[in-house]
Amino acid sequence: MGKIIQLDTSTKRPRKAGPDKRAGCEHKEVVAYTVYRTVRCSICGTELDPFDVLLDILKGYIPPGPHDAEERKLLGEVEKRRRLKSEKKRTKFWRTLLPFVMN
C-alpha cells in the first residue's frame, strides 16, 4: 500500500470494487473518504483497512533499526573507532608515565 492521493470530503458514496479489478492489485494509491471514514484503493476500488494503510505509510518514515545491514555496519564502525580512541589514550598515558617510572 502506498500514498494517499486524495482526501475526499464530499458526501458521495465510494465506488465499489469490480471483481475483475481486485486480482493482482497492490493498492499503491488510495483515497480516504473522510465522511464515511473509509479508505479505498484508487485503482481497483477495494475497501482497505485504514489502520493497515496508516502502518504502511508510517513504515516509510521510520528510520531503520539495528537489524538493517547498513545500520549494523555503521554501528560496528562507531564501536571500532571508540576502541581505537580508547587505546590511543591508554598508550599516550603510559608513554607519559614511563619516563618517571624508569628513573
Biopython code that builds the backbone (N, CA, C, O; Angstrom):
import numpy as np
from Bio.PDB.StructureBuilder import StructureBuilder

atoms = [
    (1, "MET", "N", (0.843, -1.172, 0.000)),
    (1, "MET", "CA", (0.000, 0.000, 0.000)),
    (1, "MET", "C", (0.884, 1.228, 0.000)),
    (1, "MET", "O", (2.038, 1.182, 0.426)),
    (2, "GLY", "N", (0.343, 2.299, -0.470)),
    (2, "GLY", "CA", (1.198, 3.447, -0.643)),
    (2, "GLY", "C", (0.598, 4.746, -0.219)),
    (2, "GLY", "O", (0.004, 4.859, 0.854)),
    (3, "LYS", "N", (0.755, 5.728, -1.066)),
    (3, "LYS", "CA", (0.419, 7.097, -0.696)),
    (3, "LYS", "C", (-1.065, 7.399, -0.871)),
    (3, "LYS", "O", (-1.755, 6.816, -1.707)),
    (4, "ILE", "N", (-1.519, 8.329, -0.053)),
    (4, "ILE", "CA", (-2.893, 8.815, -0.189)),
    (4, "ILE", "C", (-2.871, 9.890, -1.265)),
    (4, "ILE", "O", (-2.174, 10.897, -1.132)),
    (5, "ILE", "N", (-3.631, 9.677, -2.325)),
    (5, "ILE", "CA", (-3.623, 10.653, -3.416)),
    (5, "ILE", "C", (-4.768, 11.633, -3.315)),
    (5, "ILE", "O", (-4.784, 12.654, -4.003)),
    (6, "GLN", "N", (-5.731, 11.325, -2.456)),
    (6, "GLN", "CA", (-6.886, 12.218, -2.365)),
    (6, "GLN", "C", (-7.572, 12.029, -1.025)),
    (6, "GLN", "O", (-7.732, 10.905, -0.549)),
    (7, "LEU", "N", (-7.974, 13.134, -0.425)),
    (7, "LEU", "CA", (-8.845, 13.106, 0.745)),
    (7, "LEU", "C", (-10.192, 13.604, 0.267)),
    (7, "LEU", "O", (-10.359, 14.790, -0.015)),
    (8, "ASP", "N", (-11.139, 12.714, 0.178)),
    (8, "ASP", "CA", (-12.459, 13.052, -0.353)),
    (8, "ASP", "C", (-13.369, 13.460, 0.797)),
    (8, "ASP", "O", (-13.736, 12.627, 1.625)),
    (9, "THR", "N", (-13.734, 14.738, 0.853)),
    (9, "THR", "CA", (-14.602, 15.241, 1.924)),
    (9, "THR", "C", (-16.048, 15.375, 1.487)),
    (9, "THR", "O", (-16.888, 15.840, 2.256)),
    (10, "SER", "N", (-16.343, 14.976, 0.272)),
    (10, "SER", "CA", (-17.728, 15.077, -0.202)),
    (10, "SER", "C", (-18.566, 13.946, 0.389)),
    (10, "SER", "O", (-18.037, 13.012, 0.991)),
    (11, "THR", "N", (-19.856, 14.044, 0.208)),
    (11, "THR", "CA", (-20.748, 13.013, 0.745)),
    (11, "THR", "C", (-21.096, 11.953, -0.294)),
    (11, "THR", "O", (-21.981, 11.128, -0.067)),
    (12, "LYS", "N", (-20.406, 11.971, -1.431)),
    (12, "LYS", "CA", (-20.700, 10.949, -2.443)),
    (12, "LYS", "C", (-20.199, 9.586, -1.967)),
    (12, "LYS", "O", (-19.180, 9.479, -1.284)),
    (13, "ARG", "N", (-20.932, 8.571, -2.340)),
    (13, "ARG", "CA", (-20.581, 7.207, -1.937)),
    (13, "ARG", "C", (-19.326, 6.741, -2.677)),
    (13, "ARG", "O", (-19.178, 7.013, -3.869)),
    (14, "PRO", "N", (-18.416, 6.039, -1.981)),
    (14, "PRO", "CA", (-17.246, 5.476, -2.663)),
    (14, "PRO", "C", (-17.679, 4.417, -3.670)),
    (14, "PRO", "O", (-18.653, 3.698, -3.448)),
    (15, "ARG", "N", (-16.949, 4.327, -4.775)),
    (15, "ARG", "CA", (-17.311, 3.325, -5.780)),
    (15, "ARG", "C", (-16.919, 1.937, -5.295)),
    (15, "ARG", "O", (-15.930, 1.773, -4.580)),
    (16, "LYS", "N", (-17.683, 0.971, -5.679)),
    (16, "LYS", "CA", (-17.436, -0.416, -5.286)),
    (16, "LYS", "C", (-16.373, -1.026, -6.188)),
    (16, "LYS", "O", (-16.182, -0.608, -7.330)),
    (17, "ALA", "N", (-15.693, -2.021, -5.646)),
    (17, "ALA", "CA", (-14.662, -2.710, -6.414)),
    (17, "ALA", "C", (-15.294, -3.679, -7.390)),
    (17, "ALA", "O", (-16.236, -4.399, -7.056)),
    (18, "GLY", "N", (-14.772, -3.687, -8.580)),
    (18, "GLY", "CA", (-15.220, -4.664, -9.562)),
    (18, "GLY", "C", (-14.483, -5.974, -9.348)),
    (18, "GLY", "O", (-13.307, -5.954, -8.984)),
    (19, "PRO", "N", (-15.134, -7.118, -9.561)),
    (19, "PRO", "CA", (-14.479, -8.403, -9.300)),
    (19, "PRO", "C", (-13.266, -8.645, -10.187)),
    (19, "PRO", "O", (-12.340, -9.352, -9.788)),
    (20, "ASP", "N", (-13.258, -8.070, -11.380)),
    (20, "ASP", "CA", (-12.130, -8.279, -12.281)),
    (20, "ASP", "C", (-10.939, -7.384, -11.938)),
    (20, "ASP", "O", (-9.824, -7.662, -12.380)),
    (21, "LYS", "N", (-11.142, -6.336, -11.173)),
    (21, "LYS", "CA", (-10.071, -5.388, -10.876)),
    (21, "LYS", "C", (-9.265, -5.766, -9.632)),
    (21, "LYS", "O", (-8.142, -5.289, -9.471)),
    (22, "ARG", "N", (-9.796, -6.597, -8.763)),
    (22, "ARG", "CA", (-9.135, -6.911, -7.494)),
    (22, "ARG", "C", (-7.877, -7.745, -7.655)),
    (22, "ARG", "O", (-6.890, -7.502, -6.960)),
    (23, "ALA", "N", (-7.884, -8.696, -8.530)),
    (23, "ALA", "CA", (-6.772, -9.639, -8.652)),
    (23, "ALA", "C", (-5.490, -8.934, -9.071)),
    (23, "ALA", "O", (-5.443, -8.256, -10.097)),
    (24, "GLY", "N", (-4.463, -9.104, -8.269)),
    (24, "GLY", "CA", (-3.151, -8.586, -8.614)),
    (24, "GLY", "C", (-2.902, -7.125, -8.295)),
    (24, "GLY", "O", (-1.800, -6.638, -8.544)),
    (25, "CYS", "N", (-3.861, -6.411, -7.763)),
    (25, "CYS", "CA", (-3.657, -5.000, -7.438)),
    (25, "CYS", "C", (-2.853, -4.888, -6.140)),
    (25, "CYS", "O", (-3.134, -5.588, -5.167)),
    (26, "GLU", "N", (-1.862, -4.013, -6.133)),
    (26, "GLU", "CA", (-1.032, -3.823, -4.942)),
    (26, "GLU", "C", (-1.477, -2.629, -4.106)),
    (26, "GLU", "O", (-0.847, -2.323, -3.093)),
    (27, "HIS", "N", (-2.529, -1.961, -4.502)),
    (27, "HIS", "CA", (-3.099, -0.825, -3.765)),
    (27, "HIS", "C", (-2.043, 0.253, -3.481)),
    (27, "HIS", "O", (-1.845, 0.657, -2.335)),
    (28, "LYS", "N", (-1.384, 0.702, -4.528)),
    (28, "LYS", "CA", (-0.319, 1.703, -4.388)),
    (28, "LYS", "C", (-0.847, 3.109, -4.137)),
    (28, "LYS", "O", (-0.137, 3.937, -3.565)),
    (29, "GLU", "N", (-2.059, 3.392, -4.546)),
    (29, "GLU", "CA", (-2.650, 4.715, -4.348)),
    (29, "GLU", "C", (-4.027, 4.537, -3.734)),
    (29, "GLU", "O", (-4.824, 3.717, -4.191)),
    (30, "VAL", "N", (-4.298, 5.315, -2.694)),
    (30, "VAL", "CA", (-5.584, 5.164, -2.004)),
    (30, "VAL", "C", (-6.284, 6.505, -1.887)),
    (30, "VAL", "O", (-5.662, 7.565, -1.957)),
    (31, "VAL", "N", (-7.593, 6.428, -1.707)),
    (31, "VAL", "CA", (-8.416, 7.612, -1.475)),
    (31, "VAL", "C", (-9.041, 7.440, -0.103)),
    (31, "VAL", "O", (-9.630, 6.400, 0.190)),
    (32, "ALA", "N", (-8.913, 8.466, 0.747)),
    (32, "ALA", "CA", (-9.517, 8.438, 2.078)),
    (32, "ALA", "C", (-10.825, 9.216, 2.027)),
    (32, "ALA", "O", (-10.823, 10.412, 1.735)),
    (33, "TYR", "N", (-11.930, 8.557, 2.307)),
    (33, "TYR", "CA", (-13.250, 9.178, 2.331)),
    (33, "TYR", "C", (-13.529, 9.607, 3.769)),
    (33, "TYR", "O", (-13.872, 8.777, 4.611)),
    (34, "THR", "N", (-13.381, 10.895, 4.051)),
    (34, "THR", "CA", (-13.479, 11.385, 5.430)),
    (34, "THR", "C", (-14.885, 11.299, 5.998)),
    (34, "THR", "O", (-15.046, 11.043, 7.191)),
    (35, "VAL", "N", (-15.890, 11.502, 5.189)),
    (35, "VAL", "CA", (-17.273, 11.451, 5.676)),
    (35, "VAL", "C", (-17.631, 10.034, 6.115)),
    (35, "VAL", "O", (-18.258, 9.847, 7.158)),
    (36, "TYR", "N", (-17.241, 9.046, 5.333)),
    (36, "TYR", "CA", (-17.568, 7.651, 5.628)),
    (36, "TYR", "C", (-16.478, 6.949, 6.448)),
    (36, "TYR", "O", (-16.647, 5.801, 6.860)),
    (37, "ARG", "N", (-15.355, 7.650, 6.681)),
    (37, "ARG", "CA", (-14.230, 7.111, 7.451)),
    (37, "ARG", "C", (-13.748, 5.779, 6.873)),
    (37, "ARG", "O", (-13.500, 4.819, 7.603)),
    (38, "THR", "N", (-13.626, 5.748, 5.567)),
    (38, "THR", "CA", (-13.149, 4.553, 4.876)),
    (38, "THR", "C", (-11.999, 4.919, 3.958)),
    (38, "THR", "O", (-11.797, 6.085, 3.620)),
    (39, "VAL", "N", (-11.257, 3.908, 3.566)),
    (39, "VAL", "CA", (-10.145, 4.076, 2.633)),
    (39, "VAL", "C", (-10.311, 3.032, 1.539)),
    (39, "VAL", "O", (-10.539, 1.855, 1.815)),
    (40, "ARG", "N", (-10.193, 3.482, 0.291)),
    (40, "ARG", "CA", (-10.321, 2.570, -0.850)),
    (40, "ARG", "C", (-9.135, 2.750, -1.783)),
    (40, "ARG", "O", (-8.563, 3.835, -1.889)),
    (41, "CYS", "N", (-8.782, 1.678, -2.450)),
    (41, "CYS", "CA", (-7.747, 1.735, -3.476)),
    (41, "CYS", "C", (-8.284, 2.556, -4.643)),
    (41, "CYS", "O", (-9.407, 2.333, -5.097)),
    (42, "SER", "N", (-7.492, 3.498, -5.127)),
    (42, "SER", "CA", (-7.961, 4.340, -6.233)),
    (42, "SER", "C", (-7.897, 3.605, -7.568)),
    (42, "SER", "O", (-8.484, 4.058, -8.550)),
    (43, "ILE", "N", (-7.203, 2.494, -7.614)),
    (43, "ILE", "CA", (-7.059, 1.749, -8.867)),
    (43, "ILE", "C", (-8.169, 0.709, -9.018)),
    (43, "ILE", "O", (-8.865, 0.671, -10.033)),
    (44, "CYS", "N", (-8.325, -0.140, -7.985)),
    (44, "CYS", "CA", (-9.310, -1.219, -8.119)),
    (44, "CYS", "C", (-10.577, -0.986, -7.302)),
    (44, "CYS", "O", (-11.568, -1.688, -7.503)),
    (45, "GLY", "N", (-10.571, -0.020, -6.389)),
    (45, "GLY", "CA", (-11.761, 0.300, -5.618)),
    (45, "GLY", "C", (-12.000, -0.557, -4.392)),
    (45, "GLY", "O", (-13.036, -0.415, -3.743)),
    (46, "THR", "N", (-11.078, -1.441, -4.056)),
    (46, "THR", "CA", (-11.239, -2.308, -2.892)),
    (46, "THR", "C", (-11.183, -1.484, -1.616)),
    (46, "THR", "O", (-10.325, -0.614, -1.470)),
    (47, "GLU", "N", (-12.102, -1.759, -0.687)),
    (47, "GLU", "CA", (-12.068, -1.078, 0.608)),
    (47, "GLU", "C", (-10.931, -1.679, 1.429)),
    (47, "GLU", "O", (-10.803, -2.898, 1.533)),
    (48, "LEU", "N", (-10.113, -0.810, 2.007)),
    (48, "LEU", "CA", (-8.939, -1.234, 2.762)),
    (48, "LEU", "C", (-9.097, -0.872, 4.230)),
    (48, "LEU", "O", (-9.853, 0.033, 4.583)),
    (49, "ASP", "N", (-8.381, -1.583, 5.070)),
    (49, "ASP", "CA", (-8.387, -1.279, 6.495)),
    (49, "ASP", "C", (-7.576, 0.004, 6.708)),
    (49, "ASP", "O", (-6.391, 0.032, 6.374)),
    (50, "PRO", "N", (-8.176, 1.058, 7.252)),
    (50, "PRO", "CA", (-7.459, 2.325, 7.435)),
    (50, "PRO", "C", (-6.209, 2.190, 8.304)),
    (50, "PRO", "O", (-5.208, 2.865, 8.066)),
    (51, "PHE", "N", (-6.268, 1.322, 9.307)),
    (51, "PHE", "CA", (-5.104, 1.141, 10.179)),
    (51, "PHE", "C", (-3.939, 0.521, 9.407)),
    (51, "PHE", "O", (-2.791, 0.926, 9.595)),
    (52, "ASP", "N", (-4.219, -0.452, 8.546)),
    (52, "ASP", "CA", (-3.167, -1.056, 7.728)),
    (52, "ASP", "C", (-2.549, -0.038, 6.779)),
    (52, "ASP", "O", (-1.336, -0.033, 6.572)),
    (53, "VAL", "N", (-3.374, 0.814, 6.209)),
    (53, "VAL", "CA", (-2.865, 1.860, 5.317)),
    (53, "VAL", "C", (-1.956, 2.806, 6.095)),
    (53, "VAL", "O", (-0.884, 3.179, 5.616)),
    (54, "LEU", "N", (-2.383, 3.192, 7.290)),
    (54, "LEU", "CA", (-1.578, 4.076, 8.133)),
    (54, "LEU", "C", (-0.239, 3.430, 8.475)),
    (54, "LEU", "O", (0.798, 4.090, 8.406)),
    (55, "LEU", "N", (-0.246, 2.161, 8.840)),
    (55, "LEU", "CA", (1.005, 1.462, 9.153)),
    (55, "LEU", "C", (1.943, 1.427, 7.956)),
    (55, "LEU", "O", (3.145, 1.647, 8.103)),
    (56, "ASP", "N", (1.408, 1.156, 6.785)),
    (56, "ASP", "CA", (2.248, 1.125, 5.591)),
    (56, "ASP", "C", (2.854, 2.487, 5.292)),
    (56, "ASP", "O", (4.002, 2.575, 4.855)),
    (57, "ILE", "N", (2.099, 3.537, 5.521)),
    (57, "ILE", "CA", (2.628, 4.889, 5.309)),
    (57, "ILE", "C", (3.724, 5.184, 6.326)),
    (57, "ILE", "O", (4.765, 5.739, 5.975)),
    (58, "LEU", "N", (3.495, 4.817, 7.580)),
    (58, "LEU", "CA", (4.481, 5.077, 8.629)),
    (58, "LEU", "C", (5.775, 4.309, 8.408)),
    (58, "LEU", "O", (6.850, 4.803, 8.749)),
    (59, "LYS", "N", (5.693, 3.125, 7.852)),
    (59, "LYS", "CA", (6.899, 2.331, 7.604)),
    (59, "LYS", "C", (7.875, 3.082, 6.713)),
    (59, "LYS", "O", (9.085, 2.877, 6.810)),
    (60, "GLY", "N", (7.372, 3.935, 5.860)),
    (60, "GLY", "CA", (8.243, 4.725, 5.000)),
    (60, "GLY", "C", (8.971, 5.835, 5.738)),
    (60, "GLY", "O", (9.972, 6.346, 5.237)),
    (61, "TYR", "N", (8.494, 6.223, 6.919)),
    (61, "TYR", "CA", (9.090, 7.322, 7.672)),
    (61, "TYR", "C", (9.919, 6.866, 8.861)),
    (61, "TYR", "O", (10.672, 7.663, 9.420)),
    (62, "ILE", "N", (9.804, 5.615, 9.259)),
    (62, "ILE", "CA", (10.530, 5.128, 10.432)),
    (62, "ILE", "C", (11.965, 4.816, 10.031)),
    (62, "ILE", "O", (12.189, 4.114, 9.044)),
    (63, "PRO", "N", (12.950, 5.329, 10.785)),
    (63, "PRO", "CA", (14.347, 5.036, 10.453)),
    (63, "PRO", "C", (14.647, 3.550, 10.645)),
    (63, "PRO", "O", (14.004, 2.891, 11.462)),
    (64, "PRO", "N", (15.615, 3.020, 9.903)),
    (64, "PRO", "CA", (15.932, 1.601, 10.012)),
    (64, "PRO", "C", (16.460, 1.247, 11.398)),
    (64, "PRO", "O", (17.120, 2.058, 12.048)),
    (65, "GLY", "N", (16.170, 0.056, 11.832)),
    (65, "GLY", "CA", (16.604, -0.406, 13.149)),
    (65, "GLY", "C", (17.940, -1.123, 13.075)),
    (65, "GLY", "O", (18.557, -1.181, 12.012)),
    (66, "PRO", "N", (18.395, -1.672, 14.202)),
    (66, "PRO", "CA", (19.693, -2.349, 14.238)),
    (66, "PRO", "C", (19.721, -3.628, 13.400)),
    (66, "PRO", "O", (20.800, -4.156, 13.128)),
    (67, "HIS", "N", (18.563, -4.133, 12.987)),
    (67, "HIS", "CA", (18.524, -5.325, 12.145)),
    (67, "HIS", "C", (18.915, -5.020, 10.704)),
    (67, "HIS", "O", (19.213, -5.932, 9.933)),
    (68, "ASP", "N", (18.916, -3.755, 10.344)),
    (68, "ASP", "CA", (19.258, -3.332, 8.994)),
    (68, "ASP", "C", (20.766, -3.496, 8.780)),
    (68, "ASP", "O", (21.551, -3.106, 9.645)),
    (69, "ALA", "N", (21.181, -4.061, 7.653)),
    (69, "ALA", "CA", (22.593, -4.349, 7.382)),
    (69, "ALA", "C", (23.447, -3.079, 7.399)),
    (69, "ALA", "O", (24.540, -3.072, 7.966)),
    (70, "GLU", "N", (22.962, -2.035, 6.795)),
    (70, "GLU", "CA", (23.736, -0.788, 6.758)),
    (70, "GLU", "C", (23.875, -0.189, 8.159)),
    (70, "GLU", "O", (24.925, 0.344, 8.517)),
    (71, "GLU", "N", (22.808, -0.285, 8.937)),
    (71, "GLU", "CA", (22.836, 0.226, 10.308)),
    (71, "GLU", "C", (23.837, -0.568, 11.149)),
    (71, "GLU", "O", (24.576, 0.014, 11.943)),
    (72, "ARG", "N", (23.864, -1.897, 10.979)),
    (72, "ARG", "CA", (24.825, -2.736, 11.713)),
    (72, "ARG", "C", (26.249, -2.359, 11.345)),
    (72, "ARG", "O", (27.121, -2.276, 12.211)),
    (73, "LYS", "N", (26.484, -2.132, 10.060)),
    (73, "LYS", "CA", (27.818, -1.764, 9.592)),
    (73, "LYS", "C", (28.255, -0.441, 10.223)),
    (73, "LYS", "O", (29.396, -0.304, 10.666)),
    (74, "LEU", "N", (27.347, 0.524, 10.259)),
    (74, "LEU", "CA", (27.644, 1.824, 10.846)),
    (74, "LEU", "C", (27.931, 1.702, 12.341)),
    (74, "LEU", "O", (28.886, 2.298, 12.840)),
    (75, "LEU", "N", (27.107, 0.931, 13.059)),
    (75, "LEU", "CA", (27.327, 0.740, 14.496)),
    (75, "LEU", "C", (28.657, 0.044, 14.763)),
    (75, "LEU", "O", (29.343, 0.369, 15.732)),
    (76, "GLY", "N", (29.025, -0.909, 13.911)),
    (76, "GLY", "CA", (30.322, -1.587, 14.042)),
    (76, "GLY", "C", (31.477, -0.618, 13.856)),
    (76, "GLY", "O", (32.463, -0.675, 14.591)),
    (77, "GLU", "N", (31.361, 0.261, 12.886)),
    (77, "GLU", "CA", (32.411, 1.255, 12.637)),
    (77, "GLU", "C", (32.544, 2.226, 13.807)),
    (77, "GLU", "O", (33.657, 2.590, 14.187)),
    (78, "VAL", "N", (31.424, 2.644, 14.376)),
    (78, "VAL", "CA", (31.447, 3.550, 15.530)),
    (78, "VAL", "C", (32.140, 2.874, 16.706)),
    (78, "VAL", "O", (32.964, 3.494, 17.379)),
    (79, "GLU", "N", (31.815, 1.613, 16.957)),
    (79, "GLU", "CA", (32.430, 0.869, 18.063)),
    (79, "GLU", "C", (33.932, 0.691, 17.832)),
    (79, "GLU", "O", (34.725, 0.812, 18.766)),
    (80, "LYS", "N", (34.312, 0.409, 16.609)),
    (80, "LYS", "CA", (35.727, 0.246, 16.264)),
    (80, "LYS", "C", (36.500, 1.538, 16.535)),
    (80, "LYS", "O", (37.599, 1.505, 17.089)),
    (81, "ARG", "N", (35.927, 2.661, 16.146)),
    (81, "ARG", "CA", (36.596, 3.949, 16.372)),
    (81, "ARG", "C", (36.688, 4.284, 17.857)),
    (81, "ARG", "O", (37.671, 4.880, 18.297)),
    (82, "ARG", "N", (35.682, 3.908, 18.627)),
    (82, "ARG", "CA", (35.742, 4.131, 20.075)),
    (82, "ARG", "C", (36.878, 3.330, 20.700)),
    (82, "ARG", "O", (37.609, 3.834, 21.553)),
    (83, "ARG", "N", (37.021, 2.071, 20.268)),
    (83, "ARG", "CA", (38.105, 1.240, 20.807)),
    (83, "ARG", "C", (39.464, 1.826, 20.451)),
    (83, "ARG", "O", (40.354, 1.882, 21.300)),
    (84, "LEU", "N", (39.634, 2.263, 19.207)),
    (84, "LEU", "CA", (40.906, 2.858, 18.788)),
    (84, "LEU", "C", (41.220, 4.113, 19.588)),
    (84, "LEU", "O", (42.360, 4.321, 20.002)),
    (85, "LYS", "N", (40.219, 4.944, 19.804)),
    (85, "LYS", "CA", (40.409, 6.171, 20.575)),
    (85, "LYS", "C", (40.809, 5.836, 22.010)),
    (85, "LYS", "O", (41.683, 6.489, 22.580)),
    (86, "SER", "N", (40.178, 4.834, 22.587)),
    (86, "SER", "CA", (40.489, 4.412, 23.950)),
    (86, "SER", "C", (41.916, 3.869, 24.032)),
    (86, "SER", "O", (42.643, 4.172, 24.979)),
    (87, "GLU", "N", (42.317, 3.070, 23.048)),
    (87, "GLU", "CA", (43.679, 2.534, 23.017)),
    (87, "GLU", "C", (44.704, 3.653, 22.907)),
    (87, "GLU", "O", (45.738, 3.611, 23.574)),
    (88, "LYS", "N", (44.434, 4.645, 22.080)),
    (88, "LYS", "CA", (45.360, 5.767, 21.927)),
    (88, "LYS", "C", (45.529, 6.515, 23.239)),
    (88, "LYS", "O", (46.641, 6.914, 23.584)),
    (89, "LYS", "N", (44.441, 6.711, 23.974)),
    (89, "LYS", "CA", (44.527, 7.401, 25.261)),
    (89, "LYS", "C", (45.368, 6.606, 26.243)),
    (89, "LYS", "O", (46.192, 7.179, 26.956)),
    (90, "ARG", "N", (45.172, 5.274, 26.293)),
    (90, "ARG", "CA", (45.957, 4.435, 27.207)),
    (90, "ARG", "C", (47.425, 4.466, 26.842)),
    (90, "ARG", "O", (48.285, 4.587, 27.714)),
    (91, "THR", "N", (47.718, 4.356, 25.544)),
    (91, "THR", "CA", (49.103, 4.374, 25.078)),
    (91, "THR", "C", (49.756, 5.709, 25.417)),
    (91, "THR", "O", (50.898, 5.740, 25.875)),
    (92, "LYS", "N", (49.055, 6.794, 25.200)),
    (92, "LYS", "CA", (49.588, 8.123, 25.499)),
    (92, "LYS", "C", (49.839, 8.265, 26.998)),
    (92, "LYS", "O", (50.850, 8.839, 27.403)),
    (93, "PHE", "N", (48.938, 7.752, 27.818)),
    (93, "PHE", "CA", (49.096, 7.817, 29.268)),
    (93, "PHE", "C", (50.360, 7.078, 29.696)),
    (93, "PHE", "O", (51.150, 7.607, 30.478)),
    (94, "TRP", "N", (50.561, 5.857, 29.191)),
    (94, "TRP", "CA", (51.726, 5.078, 29.596)),
    (94, "TRP", "C", (53.011, 5.673, 29.041)),
    (94, "TRP", "O", (54.052, 5.555, 29.688)),
    (95, "ARG", "N", (52.987, 6.293, 27.896)),
    (95, "ARG", "CA", (54.186, 6.940, 27.352)),
    (95, "ARG", "C", (54.599, 8.132, 28.211)),
    (95, "ARG", "O", (55.791, 8.385, 28.387)),
    (96, "THR", "N", (53.634, 8.857, 28.739)),
    (96, "THR", "CA", (53.980, 9.994, 29.597)),
    (96, "THR", "C", (54.401, 9.528, 30.982)),
    (96, "THR", "O", (55.204, 10.199, 31.631)),
    (97, "LEU", "N", (53.891, 8.416, 31.448)),
    (97, "LEU", "CA", (54.209, 7.908, 32.777)),
    (97, "LEU", "C", (55.508, 7.118, 32.790)),
    (97, "LEU", "O", (56.196, 7.098, 33.810)),
    (98, "LEU", "N", (55.861, 6.474, 31.696)),
    (98, "LEU", "CA", (57.022, 5.596, 31.620)),
    (98, "LEU", "C", (58.340, 6.283, 31.979)),
    (98, "LEU", "O", (59.112, 5.683, 32.727)),
    (99, "PRO", "N", (58.658, 7.482, 31.511)),
    (99, "PRO", "CA", (59.937, 8.109, 31.895)),
    (99, "PRO", "C", (60.060, 8.312, 33.411)),
    (99, "PRO", "O", (61.162, 8.225, 33.952)),
    (100, "PHE", "N", (58.970, 8.576, 34.089)),
    (100, "PHE", "CA", (59.027, 8.781, 35.531)),
    (100, "PHE", "C", (59.243, 7.464, 36.271)),
    (100, "PHE", "O", (59.906, 7.437, 37.308)),
    (101, "VAL", "N", (58.706, 6.407, 35.763)),
    (101, "VAL", "CA", (58.835, 5.091, 36.395)),
    (101, "VAL", "C", (60.237, 4.552, 36.193)),
    (101, "VAL", "O", (60.773, 3.911, 37.097)),
    (102, "MET", "N", (60.848, 4.784, 35.052)),
    (102, "MET", "CA", (62.177, 4.265, 34.730)),
    (102, "MET", "C", (63.266, 4.949, 35.551)),
    (102, "MET", "O", (64.316, 4.344, 35.770)),
    (103, "ASN", "N", (63.068, 6.160, 36.006)),
    (103, "ASN", "CA", (64.107, 6.888, 36.762)),
    (103, "ASN", "C", (64.033, 6.632, 38.215)),
    (103, "ASN", "O", (64.835, 7.170, 38.978)),
]
sb = StructureBuilder()
sb.init_structure("model")
sb.init_model(0)
sb.init_chain("A")
sb.init_seg("    ")
for serial, (resi, resn, name, xyz) in enumerate(atoms, 1):
    if name == "N":
        sb.init_residue(resn, " ", resi, " ")
    sb.init_atom(name, np.array(xyz, "f"), 0.0, 1.0, " ", f" {name:<3s}", serial, name[0])
structure = sb.get_structure()
